[in-house]
Amino acid sequence: MSKKNKEVIVSFRLSSAEFEPFEKEMIRLGMSKSKYFNLLVTGKLEESLASGHNTKDYKKLLFFVNKASNNINQIAKRLNVESKGGAIKEATYIKAMNALISIRDSLLSVIK
């Protein structure tokens, strides 16, 4: 999927009183001004909020899932390299299983 090029800049000014309710909402959602007003103006703010992809919990979960997938790939590579040698050593197998159990427990603790 290619990234859409945004070449048009739109800017406007608000008084502090006009901006205050928007600022509170941006802080609550953890969004930048640019992202918040882009979604608001394009009519996609409600859709974005409904998806839940902008919450801090979602971003935290996504961070942990990305870390876990990287660790799982490293474990798979280590096992693959060793299996090409004929067999996986018991010590390597135990380390891999312990690492996978640790990843599982970490992900479960984030979900709860």
C-alpha positions, 0 to 999 in steps of 0.5 A: 500500500503506497503512502498518499502524498499530502502536498496541500497545507491548510492552516488557521488560527483559534483563540485560546478559548476556542482551542481549549476543548480541542486541546483537551481532546487531543491530550486525552486521545494522545494525538498531535494537532496535525493528526487530530485536525486532519481526521476532524476536517476529513470526517474520519475522527469518529471512524478512527476513534471507533477503531480504537487504534488511537488509544494509549492502551492500543499503542502499548499493546502494539509495541509489545506485539511488535517486540514479541514478533521480533523475538519469535523471529530470532528464536525461529532463526536460531532453531532453523540454523541448528536444525540444518546441522542435523538436530536441535540440541536439547539445551537450545530447545529448552532455551527456545521454549523458555523464551516462548513461554516468557513472551506468552506471559508478557503478552498476557500480562499486557492484555489483562 
